[in-house]
Amino acid sequence: MSLKTLSLEYLLRPSAKVSGKIPALFMFHGYGSNEEDLFSFASELPEELMVISVRAPYNLEPFGHAWYAINFDAEQGKWSDDEQAKESRGKIVQFIDEAIEAYNLDKENITLLGFSQGTILSYSVALSYPEKVKNVIALSGYINENILVDDYAKKDHSKLNFYASHGQVDQVIPLEWAQKSPDFLKKLNISTTYEEFPVGHGVSQQNFFSFKKWLEGHI
């Protein structure tokens, strides 16, 4: 399938569906990576899904991409550029809308899959605009409340489904940050599955098979 010109760069695996609206899964990679990273999962995911792996908009030197800057400052320590993150949230929402129109996607059956920084943005998109998303697979990330829209708590999140997982020895994003997510989501009346695995900042084979099984039951 030829790629259409949308506002962000991406890779695409076509759906096996031959008629009707197409369910879709959008992938959002981590800091310093690119759209090829998570796309390695695509061939193993349910055939009816169109899989679209998106490149983050900010270029890093000498290579790689980011959804927002992470700065390392002697006084402040490590801190994130929340304004850039909010801009990326808007870019992702625009991109999803463009892809729905371009590829005849089912807007009622949109799944987000993120890793690390891509998970932080997936949380931000789904919690800010729950009407646009059905499922979220949140790998090795956490909820940054500072990049949610102001009135997110007033929205209806009851149709959302979350699968979240984290490595028990993650050296990049502390486990306790991820452990706050289930309670946060349950307060918003969101169906949530949360798991931990004996790995660092990555996705083990066990983790992959677990979220794949979850996804098969939710699309």
C-alpha positions in Angstrom: 0.0 0.0 0.0 1.4 3.4 -0.9 1.8 5.9 1.9 -0.3 9.0 1.8 1.2 12.4 2.7 0.2 13.1 6.3 1.6 15.6 8.8 4.1 13.2 10.5 6.4 10.5 9.0 5.2 6.9 9.6 5.5 3.2 8.6 2.3 1.2 7.8 1.3 -2.4 7.8 -2.0 -2.9 5.9 -5.0 -4.5 7.4 -6.2 -7.9 6.1 -9.8 -6.6 6.0 -11.2 -6.3 2.5 -14.3 -4.3 3.3 -15.8 -1.9 5.8 -14.1 0.4 8.3 -10.6 -0.7 9.4 -9.5 -0.9 13.1 -6.1 0.6 13.6 -3.2 0.6 16.0 -0.9 3.6 16.2 2.6 3.1 17.6 4.6 5.9 19.4 8.3 5.2 20.1 10.5 6.3 22.9 13.0 9.2 23.3 15.9 8.9 20.8 14.4 6.1 18.8 12.3 6.2 15.5 9.3 4.6 13.8 11.2 1.4 13.0 11.6 0.4 16.6 8.1 -0.7 17.7 7.2 -1.6 14.1 9.1 -4.8 14.6 6.0 -6.0 16.5 3.7 -5.3 13.6 3.9 -8.7 11.8 2.9 -10.5 15.0 -0.2 -8.4 15.8 -3.8 -9.2 14.7 -4.3 -9.2 11.0 -7.4 -7.1 10.9 -5.6 -4.1 12.4 -3.9 -1.5 10.2 -0.6 -0.8 12.1 0.8 2.7 11.8 4.1 3.5 13.5 4.7 7.2 13.8 8.0 9.2 14.0 8.2 11.8 16.7 8.5 15.4 15.3 11.7 16.6 17.0 15.1 15.5 15.6 17.9 14.7 17.9 21.6 15.0 17.2 23.3 12.9 15.9 20.3 10.7 15.2 16.9 9.7 16.6 13.7 11.6 17.4 11.8 12.8 20.4 8.2 13.8 21.3 9.7 16.5 23.6 13.0 17.5 25.0 14.5 16.0 28.1 17.1 18.3 29.6 19.8 17.4 32.0 20.6 20.4 34.2 23.0 20.4 37.2 20.5 22.4 39.4 17.2 21.0 38.2 18.3 17.5 37.5 16.5 15.7 34.6 13.4 17.6 33.5 10.9 17.4 30.6 9.7 20.2 28.3 6.0 20.0 29.0 5.1 22.7 26.5 6.7 20.6 23.7 4.9 17.6 25.0 1.6 19.4 24.7 2.5 20.4 21.2 3.2 16.8 20.3 -0.1 15.8 21.9 -1.8 18.1 19.4 0.2 16.8 16.5 -0.7 13.2 17.4 -4.4 14.0 17.5 -4.2 15.8 14.2 -2.3 12.8 12.7 -4.8 10.3 13.9 -7.7 12.3 12.4 -5.8 12.6 9.1 -5.1 8.8 9.0 -8.7 8.0 9.8 -9.8 10.0 6.7 -6.9 8.8 4.5 -7.3 5.1 5.2 -11.0 4.7 6.0 -10.2 3.7 9.6 -12.9 2.9 12.2 -12.8 5.9 14.5 -14.6 3.9 17.1 -11.8 1.3 17.2 -8.5 3.1 17.6 -5.7 1.6 19.7 -2.5 3.5 20.9 0.6 1.6 21.7 3.5 3.5 23.3 6.9 2.8 24.8 8.5 5.1 27.4 8.1 8.7 26.1 5.6 7.4 23.6 3.6 5.9 26.4 3.6 9.3 28.3 2.1 10.9 25.1 -0.4 8.0 24.6 -1.7 8.6 28.2 -1.9 12.3 27.4 -3.9 11.8 24.2 -6.3 9.2 25.5 -7.0 11.0 28.9 -7.4 14.4 27.2 -9.5 13.2 24.3 -11.1 9.9 25.4 -13.7 10.1 22.6 -10.9 9.5 20.0 -9.4 6.3 21.5 -10.7 2.8 22.5 -7.6 1.0 23.8 -4.1 2.0 25.1 -1.1 -0.3 25.5 1.2 1.7 27.8 4.7 0.1 28.0 7.4 1.4 30.4 5.8 4.9 30.9 3.8 6.9 33.4 1.1 9.6 33.6 2.3 13.2 33.5 -0.7 15.2 34.7 1.0 18.4 33.6 0.4 17.5 29.9 -3.3 16.6 30.2 -5.9 19.2 29.1 -7.3 21.3 31.9 -10.7 19.8 32.0 -9.8 16.1 31.4 -11.4 14.9 34.7 -14.8 16.1 33.5 -14.7 14.0 30.4 -16.3 10.5 30.0 -13.5 8.0 30.1 -15.7 4.9 30.7 -15.2 3.5 27.2 -11.4 3.4 27.4 -9.4 0.2 28.1 -5.8 0.3 29.3 -3.0 -2.3 29.5 0.0 -0.9 31.3 3.2 -2.7 32.1 6.6 -1.9 33.6 10.0 -3.5 34.2 10.7 -4.1 37.9 14.3 -3.0 37.5 13.7 -0.1 35.1 16.7 2.2 35.4 15.2 5.0 33.2 11.6 5.5 34.6 11.2 4.5 38.2 8.8 1.6 38.9 6.9 3.6 41.5 5.9 6.2 38.9 4.2 3.5 36.8 2.6 1.9 39.9 0.6 5.1 40.4 -1.2 4.6 37.0 -3.8 1.9 37.9 -5.3 3.9 40.8 -5.3 7.1 38.7 -7.1 5.3 35.8 -9.6 3.5 38.1 -10.7 6.9 39.6 -11.7 7.9 36.0 -13.7 4.7 35.6 -11.3 3.2 33.2 -10.9 -0.6 32.8 -7.2 -1.3 33.5 -4.8 -4.2 33.4 -1.4 -3.6 35.0 1.5 -6.0 35.0 5.2 -5.9 36.0 8.0 -8.0 34.6 11.5 -8.8 35.8 13.3 -6.6 33.2 14.8 -3.2 32.9 13.6 -0.4 30.5 12.4 -2.7 27.7 9.7 -5.2 26.6 10.4 -8.9 27.3 8.9 -11.7 25.2 6.6 -12.5 28.1 5.4 -8.9 28.2 4.8 -8.9 24.4 2.7 -12.1 24.5 0.7 -10.7 27.4 -0.2 -7.4 25.8 -0.9 -9.2 22.5 -3.4 -11.5 24.2 -5.0 -8.5 25.9 -5.2 -6.7 22.5 -6.9 -9.6 20.8 -9.6 -9.5 23.4 -10.2 -5.7 23.1 -10.3 -4.9 19.3 
